[in-house]
Amino acid sequence: MSLARLPSNPKSGLAGVNAPAVRGMAGSLLNNGPGRARAVISPGGLARRRWLVNWTKRLLPLLALALLTSVAMWPELDRAKEQGRIAFRRLAAEVEGTRLTDARYRGIDERGRPFTVTAAIAQQQGPERVDLTAPKGDVSMENGTWLYGESKNGVYMQHAGQLDLSHAVTLYRDDGTTLHTESASIDLHQAAAAGNEYVHAEGPFGTLDAASGFTLTDRGEVIQFAGPARLVMNGHTP
């Protein structure tokens, strides 16, 4: 019995197999297998990554420092804010308590007639009230005449147009009628006045003393006296 002899290839360990085919197979297995090679990063992309890493290293310490500084300064900020509130309250109090000398207020009544309030000293006590020292006020009447008042002390309510006089009050009407009392209120918008204390009046009619005050109405045309009164008319005896 004779044995068949296979031809051999001296350049390959595989009998009857072509070497280029083997290399092609190996390359196919490397390209299609699960362990595929990673994509190569371009030089530009690598430079951008390096730039981002460098800036991140610089910014992170700055952010940490800013955070620590804000935590450390927080009590000071609260203190400064509270001091600002106190300063604002002091400023508001100073503005509210404004003191003026030779103060003068001008206005018009409901019918467009002017009135004036002056004082040696005016002390603002609020958005409405002004305390006055040696106040004087005058207001025009309906027929063009006027009424004048003065005292040692007074209070002026600005928007209400009310002048409250106290201590040695004198009211004078331009026909010569004069009233002396200790307190009186003048409505500058209505050109009216009233008081509820003892009043002494003098004028073209004579003299009159009333125990319970007076009321001046009809824009100064009419004066009414209250309480027990004593009238002495000119040219007459009581």
C-alpha positions as CSV (number, residue, x, y, z in Angstrom):
1,M,0.0,0.0,0.0
2,S,1.3,3.4,-0.9
3,L,0.7,6.6,0.9
4,A,-0.3,9.7,-0.9
5,R,2.0,12.7,-0.3
6,L,0.6,16.2,0.1
7,P,2.4,19.0,-1.5
8,S,4.1,21.3,1.0
9,N,4.6,25.1,0.9
10,P,7.9,26.2,2.5
11,K,6.7,29.7,3.3
12,S,3.6,28.7,5.3
13,G,2.9,26.3,8.1
14,L,-0.5,25.4,6.5
15,A,-0.4,23.0,3.8
16,G,-2.3,24.0,0.7
17,V,-3.4,27.5,2.1
18,N,-2.3,30.7,0.4
19,A,-0.5,33.2,2.7
20,P,-2.1,36.4,1.4
21,A,-5.6,34.9,2.2
22,V,-4.5,34.2,5.7
23,R,-3.4,37.8,6.2
24,G,-6.7,39.2,4.8
25,M,-8.6,37.0,7.2
26,A,-6.6,38.3,10.2
27,G,-7.2,41.9,9.2
28,S,-10.9,41.3,8.8
29,L,-11.1,39.8,12.3
30,L,-9.3,42.8,13.8
31,N,-11.5,45.4,12.2
32,N,-14.8,43.7,12.9
33,G,-14.3,42.4,16.4
34,P,-15.6,43.9,19.7
35,G,-12.3,45.5,20.6
36,R,-12.4,48.2,17.8
37,A,-9.6,50.8,18.1
38,R,-10.4,54.4,19.4
39,A,-10.6,57.4,17.1
40,V,-7.5,59.5,17.0
41,I,-7.8,63.1,18.5
42,S,-6.8,65.9,16.1
43,P,-4.1,68.4,17.3
44,G,-6.7,71.2,17.4
45,G,-9.0,69.3,19.6
46,L,-6.1,68.3,21.9
47,A,-5.1,72.0,22.2
48,R,-8.7,73.0,23.1
49,R,-8.9,70.4,25.8
50,R,-5.6,71.6,27.3
51,W,-6.8,75.3,27.2
52,L,-10.1,74.3,29.0
53,V,-8.2,72.3,31.7
54,N,-5.8,75.2,32.3
55,W,-8.6,77.8,32.7
56,T,-10.6,75.4,35.0
57,K,-7.5,75.1,37.2
58,R,-7.4,78.9,37.5
59,L,-11.1,79.6,38.0
60,L,-11.8,77.0,40.7
61,P,-9.5,78.6,43.2
62,L,-10.9,82.1,42.4
63,L,-14.5,80.8,42.9
64,A,-13.5,79.2,46.2
65,L,-11.9,82.4,47.4
66,A,-15.0,84.4,46.5
67,L,-17.2,82.0,48.4
68,L,-15.1,82.2,51.5
69,T,-14.9,86.0,51.3
70,S,-18.7,86.3,51.0
71,V,-19.2,84.0,54.0
72,A,-16.7,86.0,56.0
73,M,-18.2,89.4,55.0
74,W,-21.9,88.4,55.5
75,P,-22.1,89.7,59.1
76,E,-20.5,93.0,58.0
77,L,-23.0,93.3,55.2
78,D,-25.9,92.8,57.7
79,R,-24.3,95.4,60.0
80,A,-23.9,97.9,57.2
81,K,-27.5,97.3,56.1
82,E,-28.8,97.9,59.6
83,Q,-26.6,101.1,59.9
84,G,-28.2,102.3,56.6
85,R,-31.7,101.8,58.0
86,I,-30.7,103.7,61.2
87,A,-29.2,106.5,59.1
88,F,-32.4,106.7,57.0
89,R,-34.6,106.9,60.1
90,R,-32.4,109.6,61.5
91,L,-32.6,111.5,58.2
92,A,-36.4,111.1,58.1
93,A,-36.5,112.4,61.7
94,E,-34.3,115.4,60.8
95,V,-36.4,116.2,57.8
96,E,-39.6,115.8,59.8
97,G,-38.2,118.0,62.5
98,T,-37.1,120.8,60.2
99,R,-36.9,124.2,61.9
100,L,-37.3,127.4,60.0
101,T,-37.0,131.0,61.0
102,D,-39.1,133.7,59.4
103,A,-41.3,131.1,57.8
104,R,-44.0,132.0,55.3
105,Y,-46.8,129.9,53.9
106,R,-49.0,131.0,51.0
107,G,-52.2,129.5,49.7
108,I,-55.6,130.1,48.3
109,D,-59.0,129.3,49.6
110,E,-61.7,127.3,48.0
111,R,-62.8,130.3,46.0
112,G,-59.3,131.2,44.8
113,R,-58.7,134.0,47.3
114,P,-55.2,134.2,48.8
115,F,-54.2,133.6,52.5
116,T,-50.8,133.9,54.2
117,V,-49.4,132.4,57.4
118,T,-46.1,133.7,58.8
119,A,-44.1,132.8,62.0
120,A,-40.9,133.8,63.7
121,I,-40.1,130.1,64.1
122,A,-41.8,127.1,62.4
123,Q,-41.1,123.5,63.5
124,Q,-42.3,120.7,61.2
125,Q,-43.8,117.9,63.4
126,G,-45.1,115.7,60.7
127,P,-46.5,115.7,57.1
128,E,-49.4,117.9,58.2
129,R,-48.6,119.7,61.4
130,V,-46.3,122.7,61.9
131,D,-45.8,124.2,65.3
132,L,-45.4,128.0,65.2
133,T,-43.9,130.7,67.4
134,A,-45.4,134.2,67.1
135,P,-47.7,133.2,64.2
136,K,-49.6,135.6,62.1
137,G,-52.2,134.9,59.5
138,D,-54.4,136.9,57.2
139,V,-57.2,135.8,54.8
140,S,-59.3,137.7,52.3
141,M,-63.1,138.0,52.8
142,E,-65.9,137.6,50.3
143,N,-66.3,141.4,49.7
144,G,-62.6,142.1,49.4
145,T,-62.0,142.9,53.0
146,W,-59.7,140.8,55.2
147,L,-59.3,139.2,58.6
148,Y,-56.0,139.1,60.5
149,G,-54.9,137.1,63.5
150,E,-51.8,136.7,65.7
151,S,-50.8,135.1,68.9
152,K,-47.7,133.9,70.9
153,N,-48.1,130.3,69.8
154,G,-49.9,128.3,67.1
155,V,-50.3,125.2,65.1
156,Y,-50.8,125.2,61.4
157,M,-52.4,122.1,59.7
158,Q,-51.2,122.6,56.1
159,H,-53.6,120.6,53.9
160,A,-56.6,121.3,56.1
161,G,-55.8,125.1,56.0
162,Q,-56.5,125.4,59.7
163,L,-54.6,127.8,62.0
164,D,-54.9,127.2,65.7
165,L,-53.8,130.2,67.8
166,S,-53.1,130.2,71.6
167,H,-51.9,132.6,74.3
168,A,-52.6,136.3,73.8
169,V,-54.7,135.9,70.6
170,T,-55.8,139.0,68.7
171,L,-58.2,138.9,65.7
172,Y,-58.6,142.0,63.6
173,R,-61.2,142.8,60.9
174,D,-60.4,145.7,58.6
175,D,-63.5,147.6,59.6
176,G,-61.8,148.2,62.9
177,T,-63.3,145.3,64.9
178,T,-60.8,143.7,67.3
179,L,-61.2,140.5,69.4
180,H,-58.9,139.5,72.3
181,T,-59.0,136.0,73.7
182,E,-56.7,133.1,74.7
183,S,-57.4,130.6,71.9
184,A,-59.0,130.6,68.5
185,S,-59.1,128.5,65.4
186,I,-59.1,130.0,61.9
187,D,-60.3,128.1,58.9
188,L,-58.3,129.7,56.2
189,H,-60.2,128.0,53.4
190,Q,-63.6,129.3,54.6
191,A,-62.4,132.6,56.1
192,A,-64.1,131.7,59.4
193,A,-63.0,131.6,63.0
194,A,-64.2,130.5,66.4
195,G,-63.2,130.3,70.0
196,N,-64.7,129.0,73.3
197,E,-62.9,131.1,75.9
198,Y,-63.6,134.5,77.3
199,V,-63.4,137.2,74.6
200,H,-63.2,141.0,74.7
201,A,-64.3,142.8,71.5
202,E,-63.9,146.4,70.5
203,G,-65.1,148.2,67.3
204,P,-67.2,150.9,65.8
205,F,-70.2,149.6,67.8
206,G,-68.4,149.9,71.1
207,T,-67.1,147.2,73.5
208,L,-68.4,143.7,74.3
209,D,-67.3,141.0,76.8
210,A,-68.5,137.5,76.3
211,A,-67.8,134.6,78.7
212,S,-68.0,131.6,76.4
213,G,-66.4,132.6,73.2
214,F,-67.4,133.7,69.7
215,T,-68.0,132.5,66.1
216,L,-67.2,134.4,63.0
217,T,-69.1,133.2,60.0
218,D,-70.3,134.2,56.5
219,R,-66.7,134.9,55.5
220,G,-66.2,137.4,58.3
221,E,-69.5,139.3,57.8
222,V,-71.2,138.0,61.0
223,I,-69.7,137.7,64.5
224,Q,-71.8,135.8,67.2
225,F,-70.9,135.8,70.9
226,A,-71.8,133.1,73.4
227,G,-72.5,133.0,77.1
228,P,-73.2,135.8,79.5
229,A,-72.2,139.0,77.7
230,R,-71.9,142.7,78.5
231,L,-72.2,145.2,75.7
232,V,-71.3,148.9,75.9
233,M,-72.3,150.8,72.7
234,N,-70.6,154.0,71.6
235,G,-72.5,157.0,72.9
236,H,-74.5,154.9,75.4
237,T,-74.0,154.0,79.1
238,P,-74.5,150.4,80.3
